[in-house]
Amino acid sequence: MEKYSLTKIEELAQGNHSFVNTIVLTFVEQLPEAIENMSNHLAESDLENLGREAHKLKPSLDLFSINSGMELVRLLEDYNSFKSPEHAVQVHDKLIAVLTEVLQLLKARQVN
């Protein structure tokens, strides 16, 4: 299974490769800050803001078809459903792993 797809972006771009590259570059530049913000909120046990920060990722995850991250984001958004602080940490860590892998793949795509 692919970790991400550019199909939706390519459809929007209608053949404009510069547009695709701009969208990818913007995501690559902004994602580390989102990852850091989520980690900081978790470290502060601020699950409400962790959920809000995760929610902000939904449009990008959809656009890049990062399906493995969508369910994790939904779980983080519903922060009241966590059975324990450890559960929140597990979900957060899985999402960060997915995002980090996609980030590395997108950076490698830019180099090629």
C-alpha positions as a Python dict, from the first residue, in 0.01 Angstrom:
ca = {
    (1, 'M'): (0, 0, 0),
    (2, 'E'): (128, 343, -90),
    (3, 'K'): (210, 577, 196),
    (4, 'Y'): (82, 876, -2),
    (5, 'S'): (-43, 968, -346),
    (6, 'L'): (-18, 1280, -556),
    (7, 'T'): (-320, 1185, -770),
    (8, 'K'): (-557, 1444, -622),
    (9, 'I'): (-295, 1718, -651),
    (10, 'E'): (-212, 1619, -1008),
    (11, 'E'): (-582, 1630, -1097),
    (12, 'L'): (-607, 1979, -951),
    (13, 'A'): (-290, 2085, -1132),
    (14, 'Q'): (-418, 1977, -1474),
    (15, 'G'): (-67, 1913, -1600),
    (16, 'N'): (101, 2204, -1422),
    (17, 'H'): (404, 2033, -1264),
    (18, 'S'): (513, 2356, -1098),
    (19, 'F'): (185, 2363, -906),
    (20, 'V'): (235, 2004, -789),
    (21, 'N'): (590, 2084, -675),
    (22, 'T'): (473, 2397, -492),
    (23, 'I'): (206, 2204, -302),
    (24, 'V'): (453, 1929, -210),
    (25, 'L'): (718, 2180, -103),
    (26, 'T'): (470, 2372, 111),
    (27, 'F'): (358, 2053, 286),
    (28, 'V'): (720, 1942, 340),
    (29, 'E'): (804, 2283, 490),
    (30, 'Q'): (498, 2301, 719),
    (31, 'L'): (474, 1942, 840),
    (32, 'P'): (773, 1952, 1081),
    (33, 'E'): (613, 2242, 1271),
    (34, 'A'): (285, 2053, 1301),
    (35, 'I'): (471, 1746, 1428),
    (36, 'E'): (657, 1958, 1682),
    (37, 'N'): (338, 2132, 1797),
    (38, 'M'): (159, 1800, 1850),
    (39, 'S'): (455, 1661, 2044),
    (40, 'N'): (470, 1972, 2261),
    (41, 'H'): (98, 1952, 2337),
    (42, 'L'): (135, 1586, 2432),
    (43, 'A'): (436, 1662, 2654),
    (44, 'E'): (222, 1922, 2832),
    (45, 'S'): (-69, 1673, 2860),
    (46, 'D'): (-275, 1922, 2661),
    (47, 'L'): (-491, 1671, 2476),
    (48, 'E'): (-742, 1933, 2364),
    (49, 'N'): (-481, 2132, 2171),
    (50, 'L'): (-320, 1809, 2050),
    (51, 'G'): (-657, 1722, 1897),
    (52, 'R'): (-689, 2067, 1743),
    (53, 'E'): (-343, 2048, 1591),
    (54, 'A'): (-415, 1701, 1453),
    (55, 'H'): (-743, 1830, 1307),
    (56, 'K'): (-552, 2094, 1108),
    (57, 'L'): (-374, 1812, 923),
    (58, 'K'): (-691, 1654, 785),
    (59, 'P'): (-709, 1855, 460),
    (60, 'S'): (-345, 1781, 380),
    (61, 'L'): (-376, 1414, 470),
    (62, 'D'): (-677, 1392, 241),
    (63, 'L'): (-507, 1583, -41),
    (64, 'F'): (-201, 1355, -24),
    (65, 'S'): (-417, 1044, 37),
    (66, 'I'): (-228, 962, 357),
    (67, 'N'): (-500, 723, 458),
    (68, 'S'): (-303, 554, 736),
    (69, 'G'): (-289, 888, 916),
    (70, 'M'): (-656, 982, 885),
    (71, 'E'): (-790, 736, 1143),
    (72, 'L'): (-514, 833, 1385),
    (73, 'V'): (-607, 1200, 1344),
    (74, 'R'): (-971, 1116, 1412),
    (75, 'L'): (-868, 941, 1733),
    (76, 'L'): (-659, 1239, 1844),
    (77, 'E'): (-946, 1476, 1767),
    (78, 'D'): (-1172, 1279, 2000),
    (79, 'Y'): (-934, 1323, 2291),
    (80, 'N'): (-1207, 1248, 2548),
    (81, 'S'): (-1220, 888, 2424),
    (82, 'F'): (-871, 799, 2545),
    (83, 'K'): (-882, 533, 2811),
    (84, 'S'): (-549, 645, 2953),
    (85, 'P'): (-267, 892, 2890),
    (86, 'E'): (-64, 601, 2751),
    (87, 'H'): (-329, 545, 2483),
    (88, 'A'): (-291, 906, 2370),
    (89, 'V'): (86, 859, 2354),
    (90, 'Q'): (49, 544, 2144),
    (91, 'V'): (-184, 710, 1893),
    (92, 'H'): (37, 1020, 1877),
    (93, 'D'): (351, 813, 1823),
    (94, 'K'): (188, 611, 1543),
    (95, 'L'): (76, 929, 1368),
    (96, 'I'): (419, 1088, 1403),
    (97, 'A'): (579, 774, 1256),
    (98, 'V'): (342, 786, 956),
    (99, 'L'): (402, 1158, 901),
    (100, 'T'): (778, 1127, 938),
    (101, 'E'): (791, 846, 683),
    (102, 'V'): (581, 1043, 434),
    (103, 'L'): (796, 1350, 493),
    (104, 'Q'): (1112, 1151, 415),
    (105, 'L'): (953, 1004, 100),
    (106, 'L'): (844, 1346, -23),
    (107, 'K'): (1186, 1494, 44),
    (108, 'A'): (1347, 1208, -150),
    (109, 'R'): (1103, 1273, -436),
    (110, 'Q'): (1219, 1635, -453),
    (111, 'V'): (1584, 1533, -478),
    (112, 'N'): (1518, 1295, -770),
}
